[in-house]
């Protein structure tokens, strides 16, 4: 069943309310399949000159689709820089089958339920569609062969298949990578420690977030390390070994792991899902994992809290080298804003930091060094702090490069995918 303005008249009319008479249409067009996670809407928070404003949506009629429609409507009607999306909504009983039959675009977006996501990715690639899929692609180590098959299939068919790793675009992470990758500043890697804290109740694009009940089903959605932890695993290898292919069978050894629940009261569960519940829920979403990456010890902690003590999610990472320690801190002292620090072990390393900052001015003008106790604070101009939601547009714009030139996808990306999902899935299983 295909619905346009007949579906929920208020929301549907709003979707087209600000659409101009003409738009610069390019070849690419989005297909959204079951947008059960709000990340689907963040990909459409901005318009793209290379992307058709018409978007085909395939999803069951229900609260998840309605939430998606209302958020896109809000983007189309906002006062500043409104979007112009025109949605063609299909509400059949088998959205995936209907999408594969019609194929009304060349880019399919998958967000939401994770257990069967890799099967959908494979089906889309076999149908000749480019795939832009939210993390995680898999939540079980048994699906690593399917992941490997998907990456190989995309290469063979000259298609772009891309994981939405937004945290690579955070300026503190990019600058941390620059200093770790400078031998004069960092030396050789000694150890890595990182923690990532997310929040069940949060605001997204100015609207309180409602989560579907399956979000709390770890067999369907995954535990913390298998889900949001993929970002942290990715950042570790992306920072330590930029552009260097990894062998997940040889370069990684998982040495330990554990898990513990976030206890949600019945009222908290009702507040975030809209569904009543009897009694508290032990939500097993917290994980810790220890492993070595090419011999470098890595310790990660992935956790969930009910609400943020500050403005949002927290990511902190310490990369210790023989010459310096390079850290992202995001605590109360930083007013919950990520800040970058370098603690050099010698005057020579401190001078190398100054030299590196001078060399970075071409890309990040205004980045400066400030003394902070025994270390150095890397001061970042506000203009580079675009925020998490803006990173989705940055990923999407990068994705089009791979659509236009599939061979431009670096070979190391496939190996990073395999390494990342080996740690996130196997590490979760070790914790059990």
BALUMDO-165017 format. One record per residue (C-alpha): z, y, x; residue number from 1; residue in three letters. Coordinates in Angstrom, 2 decimals. Layout:
BEGIN
((Z,Y,X),NUM,'ala')
...
***
This chain:
BEGIN
((0.00,0.00,0.00),1,'unk')
((-1.01,3.40,1.44),2,'unk')
((0.75,6.54,0.28),3,'unk')
((0.24,10.20,1.08),4,'unk')
((1.55,12.99,-1.16),5,'unk')
((2.52,10.43,-3.82),6,'unk')
((5.37,9.15,-1.63),7,'unk')
((8.50,11.25,-2.03),8,'unk')
((6.64,14.42,-3.09),9,'unk')
((9.12,16.84,-1.54),10,'unk')
((8.97,15.29,1.93),11,'unk')
((5.27,14.48,1.88),12,'unk')
((4.21,17.97,0.76),13,'unk')
((6.30,19.48,3.52),14,'unk')
((4.50,17.35,6.09),15,'unk')
((1.19,19.05,5.40),16,'unk')
((2.54,22.46,4.47),17,'unk')
((1.84,24.17,7.78),18,'unk')
((-1.30,22.27,8.79),19,'unk')
((-4.03,24.74,9.85),20,'unk')
((-7.63,24.46,8.69),21,'unk')
((-8.86,23.49,12.16),22,'unk')
((-7.36,21.72,15.14),23,'unk')
((-8.71,20.69,18.50),24,'unk')
((-9.13,16.96,17.93),25,'unk')
((-9.38,14.61,20.88),26,'unk')
((-10.05,10.92,21.03),27,'unk')
((-6.47,9.63,20.99),28,'unk')
((-4.58,9.05,17.78),29,'unk')
((-1.05,7.75,17.19),30,'unk')
((0.01,4.72,15.18),31,'unk')
((3.75,4.49,14.46),32,'unk')
((5.07,1.05,13.52),33,'unk')
((8.49,0.84,11.80),34,'unk')
((10.09,3.98,13.28),35,'unk')
((13.63,2.64,13.03),36,'unk')
((14.90,4.64,16.01),37,'unk')
((14.94,8.44,16.16),38,'unk')
((13.04,8.35,19.47),39,'unk')
((9.86,7.93,17.41),40,'unk')
((10.36,11.42,16.00),41,'unk')
((11.16,12.98,19.37),42,'unk')
((7.71,11.94,20.61),43,'unk')
((6.36,14.18,17.83),44,'unk')
((8.67,17.13,18.36),45,'unk')
((5.73,18.93,20.00),46,'unk')
((1.95,18.91,19.50),47,'unk')
((-0.44,17.70,22.20),48,'unk')
((-3.96,19.13,22.67),49,'unk')
((-5.31,15.67,23.50),50,'unk')
((-3.82,14.00,20.42),51,'unk')
((-5.16,14.06,16.85),52,'unk')
((-2.76,15.63,14.36),53,'unk')
((-3.37,12.70,11.98),54,'unk')
((-0.81,9.92,12.47),55,'unk')
((-0.79,6.55,10.71),56,'unk')
((2.68,5.17,9.91),57,'unk')
((3.27,1.53,8.98),58,'unk')
((6.77,0.76,7.71),59,'unk')
((8.67,-0.70,4.76),60,'unk')
((9.74,1.84,2.17),61,'unk')
((13.42,2.45,2.84),62,'unk')
((16.01,4.74,4.47),63,'unk')
((14.58,4.41,8.01),64,'unk')
((11.13,5.58,6.91),65,'unk')
((12.66,8.39,4.84),66,'unk')
((14.69,9.59,7.79),67,'unk')
((11.54,9.60,9.95),68,'unk')
((9.58,11.55,7.29),69,'unk')
((12.32,14.15,6.85),70,'unk')
((12.55,14.79,10.59),71,'unk')
((8.78,15.21,10.97),72,'unk')
((8.82,17.53,7.94),73,'unk')
((11.52,19.61,9.63),74,'unk')
((9.36,19.90,12.76),75,'unk')
((6.37,20.99,10.65),76,'unk')
((8.43,23.63,8.82),77,'unk')
((10.53,25.06,11.62),78,'unk')
((10.15,28.78,12.22),79,'unk')
((9.51,28.65,15.97),80,'unk')
((6.50,26.70,17.24),81,'unk')
((6.05,24.47,14.16),82,'unk')
((4.15,21.22,14.51),83,'unk')
((1.09,20.27,12.44),84,'unk')
((1.40,16.53,11.92),85,'unk')
((-0.40,14.96,8.99),86,'unk')
((0.99,11.53,8.18),87,'unk')
((-0.83,8.70,6.48),88,'unk')
((1.95,6.35,5.39),89,'unk')
((1.40,2.65,4.71),90,'unk')
((4.27,0.77,3.05),91,'unk')
((3.10,-2.82,2.80),92,'unk')
((5.30,-5.89,3.07),93,'unk')
((3.97,-6.76,6.56),94,'unk')
((3.51,-3.48,8.45),95,'unk')
((2.53,-5.13,11.73),96,'unk')
((-0.19,-7.28,10.15),97,'unk')
((-1.57,-4.31,8.21),98,'unk')
((-1.65,-2.18,11.35),99,'unk')
((-3.48,-4.86,13.33),100,'unk')
((-6.01,-5.23,10.52),101,'unk')
((-6.74,-1.51,10.13),102,'unk')
((-6.13,-0.18,13.69),103,'unk')
((-6.50,3.50,12.68),104,'unk')
((-5.81,4.82,16.19),105,'unk')
((-5.72,3.83,19.84),106,'unk')
((-2.02,4.34,20.73),107,'unk')
((0.70,2.32,19.03),108,'unk')
((4.35,3.39,19.29),109,'unk')
((7.18,0.89,18.92),110,'unk')
((10.81,1.96,18.52),111,'unk')
((13.73,0.37,16.74),112,'unk')
((14.54,-3.33,16.61),113,'unk')
((14.36,-4.88,20.05),114,'unk')
((14.55,-8.68,19.77),115,'unk')
((10.91,-9.16,18.74),116,'unk')
((9.50,-6.00,20.31),117,'unk')
((7.78,-7.81,23.18),118,'unk')
((5.88,-10.00,20.68),119,'unk')
((4.59,-6.87,18.96),120,'unk')
((3.64,-5.32,22.29),121,'unk')
((1.66,-8.42,23.20),122,'unk')
((-0.09,-8.46,19.81),123,'unk')
((-1.05,-4.79,20.14),124,'unk')
((-2.43,-5.28,23.65),125,'unk')
((-4.44,-8.31,22.53),126,'unk')
((-5.91,-6.10,19.80),127,'unk')
((-7.05,-3.57,22.40),128,'unk')
((-4.41,-0.91,21.69),129,'unk')
((-2.57,1.21,24.23),130,'unk')
((1.21,0.86,23.92),131,'unk')
((3.89,3.50,24.29),132,'unk')
((7.11,1.61,23.63),133,'unk')
((10.71,2.72,23.65),134,'unk')
((13.20,0.82,25.74),135,'unk')
((14.11,-1.97,25.85),136,'unk')
((10.99,-4.14,25.80),137,'unk')
((13.15,-7.28,26.07),138,'unk')
((16.87,-8.01,25.64),139,'unk')
((16.89,-11.67,26.81),140,'unk')
((16.00,-13.02,30.24),141,'unk')
((14.10,-15.84,28.50),142,'unk')
((11.49,-13.23,27.56),143,'unk')
((10.73,-12.20,31.16),144,'unk')
((7.55,-14.36,31.13),145,'unk')
((6.34,-12.51,28.03),146,'unk')
((6.98,-9.19,29.77),147,'unk')
((5.01,-10.38,32.78),148,'unk')
((2.18,-11.50,30.49),149,'unk')
((2.08,-8.10,28.76),150,'unk')
((1.84,-6.19,32.03),151,'unk')
((-0.90,-8.49,33.28),152,'unk')
((-2.81,-8.23,30.00),153,'unk')
((-2.72,-4.43,30.07),154,'unk')
((-4.19,-4.45,33.58),155,'unk')
((-6.91,-6.92,32.64),156,'unk')
((-7.94,-5.03,29.49),157,'unk')
((-7.76,-1.58,31.13),158,'unk')
((-5.08,-0.45,28.69),159,'unk')
((-2.03,1.74,29.22),160,'unk')
((1.30,0.07,28.47),161,'unk')
((4.20,2.38,29.28),162,'unk')
((7.98,2.27,28.96),163,'unk')
((9.53,5.56,27.79),164,'unk')
((11.74,6.27,30.81),165,'unk')
((12.75,9.83,29.93),166,'unk')
((15.55,10.07,32.50),167,'unk')
((13.06,10.21,35.37),168,'unk')
((12.25,13.71,34.10),169,'unk')
((15.81,15.05,34.29),170,'unk')
((15.81,17.67,37.05),171,'unk')
((19.09,16.49,38.61),172,'unk')
((17.71,12.94,38.92),173,'unk')
((14.45,14.21,40.41),174,'unk')
((16.28,16.32,42.99),175,'unk')
((18.72,13.50,43.78),176,'unk')
((15.70,11.34,44.56),177,'unk')
((14.34,14.02,46.90),178,'unk')
((17.52,14.09,48.98),179,'unk')
((17.99,10.30,49.05),180,'unk')
((14.37,9.92,50.14),181,'unk')
((14.90,12.28,53.11),182,'unk')
((16.06,10.20,56.14),183,'unk')
((17.45,13.30,57.86),184,'unk')
((19.70,14.01,54.87),185,'unk')
((20.59,10.54,53.61),186,'unk')
((20.08,8.03,56.40),187,'unk')
((20.12,4.38,55.31),188,'unk')
((21.52,3.35,51.91),189,'unk')
((25.06,1.94,51.91),190,'unk')
((25.95,1.59,48.22),191,'unk')
((25.21,2.92,44.74),192,'unk')
((27.60,3.50,41.84),193,'unk')
((26.55,4.87,38.45),194,'unk')
((27.91,5.20,34.94),195,'unk')
((26.24,6.14,31.68),196,'unk')
((28.17,6.96,28.52),197,'unk')
((26.44,7.28,25.15),198,'unk')
((27.72,8.28,21.74),199,'unk')
((27.42,6.55,18.40),200,'unk')
((27.80,9.76,16.39),201,'unk')
((25.55,12.58,17.60),202,'unk')
((23.19,15.37,16.63),203,'unk')
((19.44,14.87,17.14),204,'unk')
((17.02,17.80,16.80),205,'unk')
((19.80,19.70,15.02),206,'unk')
((20.43,16.98,12.40),207,'unk')
((23.33,14.48,12.22),208,'unk')
((22.12,11.01,13.17),209,'unk')
((22.26,8.10,10.75),210,'unk')
((22.03,4.68,12.40),211,'unk')
((20.70,1.56,10.64),212,'unk')
((23.11,-1.34,10.25),213,'unk')
((21.05,-3.52,12.58),214,'unk')
((21.83,-1.08,15.39),215,'unk')
((25.25,-2.76,15.53),216,'unk')
((23.80,-6.29,15.68),217,'unk')
((23.73,-7.08,19.40),218,'unk')
((21.48,-10.09,18.83),219,'unk')
((18.88,-7.79,17.27),220,'unk')
((19.37,-4.60,19.25),221,'unk')
((21.04,-5.72,22.48),222,'unk')
((24.23,-4.80,24.30),223,'unk')
((24.60,-1.56,26.22),224,'unk')
((23.21,-2.77,29.55),225,'unk')
((20.23,-4.44,27.87),226,'unk')
((19.44,-1.26,25.92),227,'unk')
((20.39,2.18,27.29),228,'unk')
((21.32,0.58,30.61),229,'unk')
((17.63,0.14,31.39),230,'unk')
((17.49,3.86,32.19),231,'unk')
((20.24,3.54,34.79),232,'unk')
((18.76,0.42,36.41),233,'unk')
((15.40,2.22,36.55),234,'unk')
((16.88,5.31,38.16),235,'unk')
((18.59,3.26,40.87),236,'unk')
((15.43,1.54,42.09),237,'unk')
((13.24,4.62,41.45),238,'unk')
((15.60,6.70,43.64),239,'unk')
((16.24,4.16,46.42),240,'unk')
((12.73,2.76,46.83),241,'unk')
((10.20,5.27,45.46),242,'unk')
((6.70,3.88,45.33),243,'unk')
((7.72,0.56,46.93),244,'unk')
((6.94,-2.62,44.97),245,'unk')
((9.93,-4.86,44.29),246,'unk')
((10.08,-8.64,44.01),247,'unk')
((12.58,-9.35,41.24),248,'unk')
((12.90,-12.98,42.32),249,'unk')
((13.70,-12.16,45.95),250,'unk')
((15.06,-8.59,46.13),251,'unk')
((17.82,-8.81,43.51),252,'unk')
((21.01,-10.87,43.44),253,'unk')
((23.43,-10.39,40.53),254,'unk')
((26.99,-10.88,41.74),255,'unk')
((29.12,-10.09,38.68),256,'unk')
((29.38,-8.64,35.21),257,'unk')
((31.69,-8.07,32.26),258,'unk')
((31.63,-6.77,28.68),259,'unk')
((34.08,-5.21,26.22),260,'unk')
((33.84,-3.85,22.68),261,'unk')
((33.93,-0.41,21.14),262,'unk')
((36.13,-0.75,18.07),263,'unk')
((34.73,1.17,15.10),264,'unk')
((36.91,1.76,12.08),265,'unk')
((35.50,1.01,8.64),266,'unk')
((35.32,4.75,7.97),267,'unk')
((33.42,5.45,11.21),268,'unk')
((30.95,2.69,10.36),269,'unk')
((30.41,4.12,6.88),270,'unk')
((30.03,7.63,8.27),271,'unk')
((27.26,6.73,10.74),272,'unk')
((25.39,4.16,8.60),273,'unk')
((26.11,5.24,5.03),274,'unk')
((27.08,1.62,4.29),275,'unk')
((30.66,0.61,3.33),276,'unk')
((32.46,-2.03,5.35),277,'unk')
((35.66,-4.01,5.06),278,'unk')
((37.73,-3.77,8.24),279,'unk')
((36.99,-2.65,11.78),280,'unk')
((33.98,-3.75,13.84),281,'unk')
((34.21,-5.01,17.41),282,'unk')
((30.89,-3.64,18.65),283,'unk')
((30.08,-5.32,21.99),284,'unk')
((28.07,-2.51,23.51),285,'unk')
((29.91,-1.91,26.81),286,'unk')
((28.89,-3.62,30.04),287,'unk')
((29.44,-3.51,33.78),288,'unk')
((27.21,-5.25,36.32),289,'unk')
((27.24,-5.68,40.07),290,'unk')
((24.18,-6.70,42.06),291,'unk')
((22.42,-6.16,45.34),292,'unk')
((18.98,-4.55,45.57),293,'unk')
((17.35,-5.40,48.88),294,'unk')
((20.85,-5.92,50.22),295,'unk')
((22.24,-2.60,48.91),296,'unk')
((25.34,-3.12,46.68),297,'unk')
((24.95,-1.56,43.23),298,'unk')
((27.69,-1.16,40.60),299,'unk')
((26.82,0.10,37.11),300,'unk')
((28.91,0.79,34.04),301,'unk')
((27.24,1.33,30.67),302,'unk')
((29.48,2.42,27.83),303,'unk')
((29.52,3.75,24.30),304,'unk')
((32.05,6.09,22.70),305,'unk')
((32.36,7.32,19.15),306,'unk')
((31.68,10.99,19.93),307,'unk')
((31.03,12.99,23.08),308,'unk')
((33.89,14.93,24.67),309,'unk')
((31.27,17.53,25.66),310,'unk')
((27.77,18.32,24.47),311,'unk')
((26.13,14.89,24.71),312,'unk')
((25.60,11.72,26.71),313,'unk')
((26.96,11.50,30.25),314,'unk')
((25.22,10.18,33.38),315,'unk')
((26.88,10.18,36.79),316,'unk')
((25.51,8.55,39.94),317,'unk')
((26.68,8.32,43.54),318,'unk')
((24.20,7.28,46.24),319,'unk')
((26.05,6.77,49.53),320,'unk')
((24.05,6.77,52.76),321,'unk')
((24.90,6.64,56.43),322,'unk')
((24.46,10.42,56.73),323,'unk')
((25.37,11.83,53.31),324,'unk')
((26.52,11.02,49.82),325,'unk')
((24.30,12.43,47.07),326,'unk')
((25.97,12.63,43.66),327,'unk')
((25.26,13.67,40.10),328,'unk')
((28.53,14.65,38.42),329,'unk')
((28.94,15.45,34.73),330,'unk')
((32.59,15.73,33.91),331,'unk')
((34.95,18.37,32.59),332,'unk')
((34.78,20.24,35.92),333,'unk')
((31.02,20.61,35.37),334,'unk')
((31.56,21.53,31.68),335,'unk')
((29.75,18.28,30.83),336,'unk')
((26.51,19.57,32.35),337,'unk')
((24.94,17.36,35.09),338,'unk')
((25.26,18.95,38.52),339,'unk')
((24.02,17.73,41.90),340,'unk')
((26.16,17.63,45.04),341,'unk')
((25.52,16.52,48.62),342,'unk')
((28.40,15.63,50.92),343,'unk')
((26.98,15.51,54.46),344,'unk')
((28.84,13.56,57.14),345,'unk')
((27.76,15.87,59.98),346,'unk')
((26.49,19.37,60.76),347,'unk')
((23.07,17.86,61.42),348,'unk')
((22.95,16.35,57.94),349,'unk')
((24.08,19.66,56.42),350,'unk')
((21.29,21.46,58.25),351,'unk')
((18.85,18.86,56.93),352,'unk')
((19.99,19.67,53.39),353,'unk')
((19.22,23.34,53.96),354,'unk')
((15.81,22.43,55.36),355,'unk')
((15.07,20.17,52.43),356,'unk')
((15.98,22.86,49.91),357,'unk')
((13.63,25.27,51.67),358,'unk')
((10.83,22.70,51.47),359,'unk')
((11.47,22.16,47.76),360,'unk')
((10.85,25.79,46.82),361,'unk')
((7.16,25.18,46.16),362,'unk')
((8.00,22.84,43.28),363,'unk')
((11.46,24.09,42.28),364,'unk')
((11.58,27.82,43.15),365,'unk')
((15.08,29.20,43.08),366,'unk')
((16.92,25.95,43.84),367,'unk')
((19.70,26.90,46.26),368,'unk')
((22.60,25.52,48.30),369,'unk')
((26.16,26.61,47.57),370,'unk')
((29.34,25.58,49.39),371,'unk')
((31.62,23.46,47.22),372,'unk')
((34.79,22.36,48.99),373,'unk')
((33.77,19.99,51.76),374,'unk')
((30.34,19.46,50.23),375,'unk')
((27.27,21.30,49.03),376,'unk')
((26.34,22.12,45.45),377,'unk')
((22.63,22.22,44.68),378,'unk')
((22.30,25.16,42.28),379,'unk')
((19.49,24.64,39.77),380,'unk')
((17.93,27.57,37.85),381,'unk')
((18.37,27.26,34.06),382,'unk')
((14.62,27.18,33.47),383,'unk')
((14.42,23.66,34.91),384,'unk')
((17.06,22.31,32.51),385,'unk')
((14.82,21.56,29.55),386,'unk')
((17.10,18.97,27.93),387,'unk')
((16.81,15.32,26.97),388,'unk')
((14.68,15.82,23.86),389,'unk')
((12.00,17.70,25.82),390,'unk')
((11.60,14.75,28.20),391,'unk')
((9.81,12.79,25.47),392,'unk')
((6.89,15.22,25.55),393,'unk')
((6.83,14.98,29.35),394,'unk')
((6.58,11.19,29.18),395,'unk')
((3.86,11.39,26.54),396,'unk')
((1.77,13.81,28.60),397,'unk')
((2.08,11.48,31.58),398,'unk')
((1.02,8.56,29.40),399,'unk')
((-2.33,10.16,28.54),400,'unk')
((-3.21,10.18,32.24),401,'unk')
((-3.01,6.40,32.22),402,'unk')
((-5.09,6.17,29.03),403,'unk')
((-7.84,8.27,30.56),404,'unk')
((-7.68,6.44,33.91),405,'unk')
((-5.96,3.04,33.52),406,'unk')
((-6.34,2.25,37.21),407,'unk')
((-4.20,5.30,38.02),408,'unk')
((-1.08,3.43,36.85),409,'unk')
((0.71,2.71,40.16),410,'unk')
((0.95,-0.98,41.03),411,'unk')
((4.66,-0.62,41.77),412,'unk')
((5.35,0.28,38.12),413,'unk')
((4.78,-3.33,37.04),414,'unk')
((7.17,-4.64,39.68),415,'unk')
((9.75,-2.03,38.65),416,'unk')
((9.48,-3.21,35.05),417,'unk')
((10.16,-6.81,36.03),418,'unk')
((13.05,-5.84,38.33),419,'unk')
((14.60,-3.52,35.76),420,'unk')
((14.51,-6.02,32.93),421,'unk')
((15.75,-8.84,35.13),422,'unk')
((18.89,-6.82,35.92),423,'unk')
((19.40,-5.54,32.36),424,'unk')
((18.99,-8.95,30.68),425,'unk')
((20.46,-11.29,33.27),426,'unk')
((23.28,-8.87,34.01),427,'unk')
((24.19,-8.81,30.32),428,'unk')
((24.17,-12.60,30.17),429,'unk')
((26.36,-12.89,33.27),430,'unk')
((28.83,-10.55,31.58),431,'unk')
((29.16,-12.94,28.66),432,'unk')
***
